[in-house]
């Protein structure tokens, strides 16, 4: 079964209608691109025309530059015989040659060169230089100002990704609140009727949310890969990088890590006496050379592997916190990197402070404490946890004492 059909069946099977990627709609946009592409036989080699179809903005200019460059290349190498009249005319008719000539003369004037004084060899070299220069200009313009496919593909995909991530984060947060509730808060949820669901229902809901995140991540990856394949570009990968910097990538969500830890915690605490459900086979905490990582494999085509080593202290994360960029650190290490005390917390960090790993700014204010992961690591690494707990306690007491000493001195005016 093709993934598109599988994805549609999965989304239709959801009891609560959840937002998803318009996989079929986006594929239709790309199919329109493919149909309108020229059916000419491609030229072998690095100079083969790789362009968007006619309805894409910037297509005519970019196709003209590629064509002019190719004709010049073959003229210079006496290989014009490879071109029949039909191909040559179709390439030259994309834009009139006069437009290129106008640019060429403008380019030569900017270089303060008289075209009349040029030798034949110099003319060829300058023409080559102009072709390459204009080609690079067009590529830059397309990357920064143009969105292909009439500007509908990327904006539509970005909106859908935002809805998917927002829905996933909200539902995962509510589920984890139920599981971690204690004391008065637990009774409050019980009165509201939220805790009437049994243990198996909580497990199933957590599994459904992780599946929802992964299948949408696969859909986004496949549609961007298809976009790059049809347009012979890397715009899909650039878009993915931009989305990650905007924190719209679902695999970056700290709640995905929390749900994976939630799965394993429920299995270990509640299901020891009987066989764990089959879907737990996908989530596991693994240790390689003493370094822990969370691994999830619900589908053959995607694998989530989250490293649980703090890149600041180079040890297993303790009291883990996830920054908005998706990187996980010890809380104490994150406070140190943000130049704030544990008393003030990460919300007091300067927006200019950057992530120690990816150097992205403004990542501390929305940091999330990973409580489920903290419980999981505490159970799995008991000896290390006890040692680290003692070390952390000493450091925290020291920082708290220094903070209040400075506050007292400021109050007294010393």
PLY file of the C-alpha trace (Angstrom):
ply
format ascii 1.0
element vertex 414
property float x
property float y
property float z
element edge 413
property int vertex1
property int vertex2
end_header
0.00 0.00 0.00
1.32 3.44 -0.93
2.05 5.77 1.94
-0.44 8.42 0.74
-3.33 5.94 0.94
-2.09 4.57 4.23
-1.85 8.07 5.67
-5.39 8.97 4.56
-6.81 5.78 6.06
-5.00 6.49 9.32
-6.34 10.06 9.55
-9.89 8.91 8.70
-9.69 6.26 11.41
-9.10 8.80 14.18
-12.07 9.07 16.55
-11.29 12.70 17.29
-10.60 14.50 14.05
-7.04 15.72 14.36
-5.34 18.20 12.04
-3.02 16.62 9.52
-0.92 17.30 6.47
-2.93 17.78 3.28
-0.87 15.04 1.66
-3.25 14.47 -1.25
-3.70 18.19 -1.93
0.05 18.85 -1.90
0.65 15.89 -4.19
-1.86 17.35 -6.66
0.10 20.61 -6.72
3.30 18.70 -7.45
1.52 16.53 -10.02
0.50 19.68 -11.86
4.15 20.73 -11.87
5.23 17.42 -13.31
2.59 17.44 -16.06
3.59 20.90 -17.23
7.29 20.09 -17.36
8.71 19.92 -20.86
8.83 16.45 -22.33
12.11 17.06 -24.11
14.80 14.44 -23.87
17.27 15.62 -21.21
20.88 16.34 -22.01
23.39 14.24 -20.16
25.88 15.83 -17.85
25.92 18.59 -15.26
24.50 21.11 -17.73
21.22 19.26 -18.23
18.22 21.61 -17.85
16.72 21.20 -14.41
13.92 23.68 -14.06
10.50 24.27 -12.65
7.43 24.08 -14.92
5.90 27.07 -16.67
3.47 28.09 -13.93
6.22 28.47 -11.30
7.37 32.08 -10.72
10.93 32.56 -11.82
10.74 29.61 -14.21
11.11 31.56 -17.43
14.14 33.51 -16.28
15.94 30.55 -14.72
15.19 28.32 -17.73
16.47 31.03 -20.07
19.73 31.34 -18.16
20.27 27.60 -18.16
19.49 27.49 -21.89
21.80 30.37 -22.78
24.56 28.84 -20.74
24.08 25.47 -22.46
24.08 26.94 -25.97
27.22 28.92 -25.18
28.84 25.79 -23.75
28.17 23.72 -26.84
29.19 26.54 -29.20
32.50 26.81 -27.42
33.10 23.09 -27.75
31.85 22.72 -31.33
29.09 20.36 -30.28
26.17 22.28 -31.71
25.35 19.26 -33.86
23.82 17.62 -30.79
21.05 20.15 -30.93
18.31 19.79 -33.46
16.34 22.80 -34.64
13.29 21.99 -32.56
15.20 21.89 -29.28
17.23 24.96 -30.13
14.14 27.00 -31.03
12.23 25.91 -27.95
15.09 26.97 -25.71
15.62 30.30 -27.43
11.92 31.13 -27.40
11.61 31.06 -23.62
12.72 34.68 -23.51
13.83 36.79 -26.39
17.55 36.97 -26.91
17.26 40.75 -26.77
16.62 40.58 -23.02
19.87 38.79 -22.50
21.66 41.21 -24.81
20.38 44.16 -22.79
21.69 42.59 -19.64
24.98 41.73 -21.35
25.62 45.31 -22.47
24.62 46.63 -19.05
27.02 44.17 -17.47
29.89 45.17 -19.75
29.25 48.87 -19.13
29.38 48.25 -15.37
32.78 46.68 -15.98
33.80 49.76 -18.05
34.58 47.62 -21.09
33.88 48.71 -24.65
32.18 45.89 -26.54
33.51 47.21 -29.87
37.12 46.81 -28.72
36.67 43.21 -27.60
38.42 40.44 -29.45
36.49 37.28 -30.32
38.15 35.36 -27.50
37.53 38.14 -24.99
33.90 38.32 -26.11
33.46 34.64 -25.42
35.04 34.89 -21.99
32.91 37.88 -21.06
29.77 36.15 -22.32
30.60 33.15 -20.17
31.21 35.45 -17.19
27.89 37.22 -17.75
25.99 33.92 -18.01
27.41 32.62 -14.76
26.86 35.94 -12.97
23.23 36.22 -14.06
22.60 32.57 -13.27
23.83 33.06 -9.69
21.72 36.20 -9.31
18.59 34.34 -10.40
19.27 31.45 -8.04
19.65 33.90 -5.15
16.42 35.69 -6.05
14.52 32.43 -6.29
15.78 31.29 -2.89
14.97 34.56 -1.11
11.98 36.05 -2.88
10.17 33.43 -4.93
8.07 30.54 -3.72
7.49 28.06 -6.49
4.16 26.53 -7.48
2.37 29.92 -7.31
3.35 30.35 -3.67
0.81 27.78 -2.51
2.95 24.78 -1.61
5.20 26.02 1.20
2.70 28.39 2.91
0.07 25.64 2.91
2.50 23.08 4.28
3.75 25.47 6.98
0.21 26.19 8.22
-0.60 22.49 8.36
2.63 21.72 10.21
1.86 24.45 12.76
-1.60 22.98 13.39
-0.23 19.45 13.76
2.51 20.49 16.21
0.12 22.68 18.23
-2.47 19.91 18.52
0.14 17.30 19.44
1.75 19.48 22.13
-1.59 20.39 23.68
-2.93 16.83 23.86
0.38 15.38 25.08
0.63 18.01 27.81
-2.89 17.23 29.07
-2.21 13.49 29.11
1.03 13.89 31.05
-0.65 16.22 33.54
-3.08 13.41 34.35
-0.30 10.90 34.87
1.91 13.18 36.97
-0.92 14.67 39.05
-0.61 14.16 42.80
-2.20 15.39 46.01
-4.96 17.97 45.68
-4.45 18.26 41.94
-5.10 14.53 41.49
-8.38 14.77 43.40
-9.32 17.85 41.40
-8.90 15.89 38.15
-10.86 13.01 39.67
-13.77 15.33 40.49
-13.74 16.65 36.93
-13.96 13.06 35.71
-10.67 13.01 33.86
-9.26 10.10 35.85
-12.15 7.74 35.15
-10.21 6.30 32.24
-8.37 3.14 33.21
-4.68 2.42 32.93
-4.96 0.74 29.52
-6.80 3.75 28.10
-3.97 6.07 29.17
-1.43 3.78 27.55
-3.44 3.61 24.34
-3.86 7.39 24.19
-0.13 7.90 24.65
0.62 5.37 21.93
-1.85 7.05 19.57
-0.20 10.43 20.11
3.28 9.10 19.38
1.96 7.35 16.26
0.26 10.59 15.20
3.54 12.50 15.56
5.62 9.94 13.67
3.23 9.39 10.76
2.96 13.14 10.20
6.74 13.46 10.35
6.98 10.79 7.64
4.35 12.56 5.53
6.23 15.87 5.72
9.54 14.23 4.90
8.10 12.39 1.89
6.30 15.41 0.42
9.43 17.58 0.70
11.51 14.85 -0.89
9.00 14.63 -3.74
9.11 18.40 -4.16
12.90 18.39 -4.53
12.73 15.48 -6.96
10.22 17.20 -9.26
11.84 20.64 -9.16
15.45 19.41 -9.21
16.21 21.62 -6.23
17.09 21.61 -2.56
14.35 24.05 -1.57
12.56 21.30 0.35
15.59 20.71 2.55
16.06 24.47 3.02
12.42 24.76 4.02
12.88 21.96 6.55
15.86 23.77 8.07
13.87 27.01 8.31
10.97 25.16 9.97
13.35 23.72 12.55
14.63 27.21 13.35
10.98 28.27 13.81
10.40 25.32 16.20
7.64 23.88 13.98
9.27 20.47 13.53
7.22 17.83 15.38
10.24 15.63 16.07
11.77 18.58 17.96
8.85 18.71 20.39
9.87 17.98 24.01
6.49 16.34 24.51
7.46 13.56 22.11
10.40 12.70 24.36
8.12 12.88 27.40
5.57 10.54 25.82
8.26 8.00 24.99
9.45 8.08 28.62
5.79 7.91 29.72
5.36 4.66 27.76
8.36 3.03 29.40
7.43 4.27 32.89
3.94 2.79 32.65
5.32 -0.49 31.39
7.80 -0.79 34.25
5.52 0.42 37.05
2.16 -1.10 36.14
2.64 -3.97 33.73
5.40 -5.97 35.41
3.06 -8.77 36.39
1.74 -9.34 32.89
3.01 -9.14 29.35
3.41 -5.60 28.05
1.25 -4.55 25.10
2.77 -5.08 21.68
3.18 -1.40 20.92
5.71 -1.02 23.72
8.19 -2.87 21.57
8.74 0.34 19.64
9.95 2.46 22.59
13.03 1.61 24.62
15.79 3.13 26.74
19.13 1.84 25.47
22.69 2.22 26.72
25.67 2.26 24.38
29.11 2.60 25.99
27.34 3.80 29.12
25.53 6.59 27.23
21.71 6.43 27.38
19.33 7.21 24.53
15.60 6.96 23.89
14.72 4.99 20.78
11.35 4.71 19.08
10.49 2.63 16.01
6.78 2.46 15.27
7.35 2.44 11.51
10.03 0.90 9.34
10.68 4.16 7.51
11.50 6.33 10.52
13.46 5.95 13.72
13.65 8.50 16.51
16.85 8.34 18.54
17.17 10.95 21.31
20.59 11.29 22.91
20.36 11.75 26.68
23.91 12.99 27.23
24.26 16.62 28.28
26.62 18.40 25.90
27.77 20.75 28.69
28.84 18.33 31.43
29.15 15.36 29.01
27.24 13.13 31.42
23.74 11.64 31.55
21.21 14.46 31.86
20.07 15.09 35.43
16.84 16.96 36.11
16.55 17.28 32.32
15.15 20.32 30.58
14.44 20.71 26.87
15.06 24.07 25.21
12.78 25.27 22.43
15.36 24.22 19.85
14.85 20.61 20.99
18.20 20.03 22.70
18.21 18.49 26.18
20.47 19.58 29.05
20.76 19.22 32.80
18.82 22.01 34.47
21.90 23.24 36.31
23.96 23.18 33.09
21.23 25.06 31.20
21.14 27.75 33.90
24.91 28.05 33.74
24.85 28.36 29.93
22.11 31.02 30.16
24.06 32.95 32.83
21.21 32.79 35.36
20.96 31.31 38.84
18.69 28.39 39.65
16.72 30.76 41.91
15.74 33.03 39.01
15.31 30.12 36.59
15.57 29.89 32.82
12.68 32.30 32.22
14.92 35.09 33.48
17.51 34.36 30.78
18.41 37.08 28.30
16.82 36.38 24.87
20.26 36.94 23.34
21.64 33.90 25.17
22.11 30.98 22.78
21.85 27.21 22.96
25.29 25.75 23.80
24.91 23.16 21.04
23.21 24.76 18.02
23.86 28.44 18.94
20.23 29.38 18.35
18.98 32.38 20.30
15.87 32.91 22.45
15.56 29.24 23.40
15.41 29.44 27.21
12.13 31.18 27.94
9.98 28.32 26.61
12.11 25.54 28.11
10.21 22.46 29.36
11.09 20.32 32.37
11.06 16.65 31.32
9.55 15.09 34.43
8.70 11.70 32.90
12.25 11.40 31.57
13.59 12.36 34.99
11.58 9.53 36.58
12.74 7.05 33.94
16.43 7.86 34.32
16.14 7.83 38.12
14.80 4.26 37.95
17.23 3.04 35.30
20.45 4.59 36.68
19.91 4.38 40.44
23.55 4.38 41.54
24.49 7.26 39.24
21.34 9.12 40.25
22.14 8.95 43.97
25.70 10.22 43.42
24.54 13.01 41.14
21.77 13.95 43.56
24.29 14.56 46.34
26.54 16.62 44.06
23.62 18.67 42.76
22.31 19.31 46.27
25.63 20.81 47.34
25.81 23.01 44.23
22.22 24.19 44.55
22.59 25.08 48.22
25.74 27.02 47.34
23.98 28.99 44.57
20.95 29.72 46.75
23.18 30.96 49.57
25.17 33.19 47.20
21.94 34.58 45.74
20.43 35.57 49.10
23.75 36.91 50.36
23.90 39.22 47.34
20.27 40.24 47.93
21.01 41.09 51.56
24.08 43.12 50.61
22.07 45.01 48.00
19.32 45.71 50.56
21.75 46.94 53.22
23.70 48.90 50.62
27.04 47.27 51.20
0 1
1 2
2 3
3 4
4 5
5 6
6 7
7 8
8 9
9 10
10 11
11 12
12 13
13 14
14 15
15 16
16 17
17 18
18 19
19 20
20 21
21 22
22 23
23 24
24 25
25 26
26 27
27 28
28 29
29 30
30 31
31 32
32 33
33 34
34 35
35 36
36 37
37 38
38 39
39 40
40 41
41 42
42 43
43 44
44 45
45 46
46 47
47 48
48 49
49 50
50 51
51 52
52 53
53 54
54 55
55 56
56 57
57 58
58 59
59 60
60 61
61 62
62 63
63 64
64 65
65 66
66 67
67 68
68 69
69 70
70 71
71 72
72 73
73 74
74 75
75 76
76 77
77 78
78 79
79 80
80 81
81 82
82 83
83 84
84 85
85 86
86 87
87 88
88 89
89 90
90 91
91 92
92 93
93 94
94 95
95 96
96 97
97 98
98 99
99 100
100 101
101 102
102 103
103 104
104 105
105 106
106 107
107 108
108 109
109 110
110 111
111 112
112 113
113 114
114 115
115 116
116 117
117 118
118 119
119 120
120 121
121 122
122 123
123 124
124 125
125 126
126 127
127 128
128 129
129 130
130 131
131 132
132 133
133 134
134 135
135 136
136 137
137 138
138 139
139 140
140 141
141 142
142 143
143 144
144 145
145 146
146 147
147 148
148 149
149 150
150 151
151 152
152 153
153 154
154 155
155 156
156 157
157 158
158 159
159 160
160 161
161 162
162 163
163 164
164 165
165 166
166 167
167 168
168 169
169 170
170 171
171 172
172 173
173 174
174 175
175 176
176 177
177 178
178 179
179 180
180 181
181 182
182 183
183 184
184 185
185 186
186 187
187 188
188 189
189 190
190 191
191 192
192 193
193 194
194 195
195 196
196 197
197 198
198 199
199 200
200 201
201 202
202 203
203 204
204 205
205 206
206 207
207 208
208 209
209 210
210 211
211 212
212 213
213 214
214 215
215 216
216 217
217 218
218 219
219 220
220 221
221 222
222 223
223 224
224 225
225 226
226 227
227 228
228 229
229 230
230 231
231 232
232 233
233 234
234 235
235 236
236 237
237 238
238 239
239 240
240 241
241 242
242 243
243 244
244 245
245 246
246 247
247 248
248 249
249 250
250 251
251 252
252 253
253 254
254 255
255 256
256 257
257 258
258 259
259 260
260 261
261 262
262 263
263 264
264 265
265 266
266 267
267 268
268 269
269 270
270 271
271 272
272 273
273 274
274 275
275 276
276 277
277 278
278 279
279 280
280 281
281 282
282 283
283 284
284 285
285 286
286 287
287 288
288 289
289 290
290 291
291 292
292 293
293 294
294 295
295 296
296 297
297 298
298 299
299 300
300 301
301 302
302 303
303 304
304 305
305 306
306 307
307 308
308 309
309 310
310 311
311 312
312 313
313 314
314 315
315 316
316 317
317 318
318 319
319 320
320 321
321 322
322 323
323 324
324 325
325 326
326 327
327 328
328 329
329 330
330 331
331 332
332 333
333 334
334 335
335 336
336 337
337 338
338 339
339 340
340 341
341 342
342 343
343 344
344 345
345 346
346 347
347 348
348 349
349 350
350 351
351 352
352 353
353 354
354 355
355 356
356 357
357 358
358 359
359 360
360 361
361 362
362 363
363 364
364 365
365 366
366 367
367 368
368 369
369 370
370 371
371 372
372 373
373 374
374 375
375 376
376 377
377 378
378 379
379 380
380 381
381 382
382 383
383 384
384 385
385 386
386 387
387 388
388 389
389 390
390 391
391 392
392 393
393 394
394 395
395 396
396 397
397 398
398 399
399 400
400 401
401 402
402 403
403 404
404 405
405 406
406 407
407 408
408 409
409 410
410 411
411 412
412 413
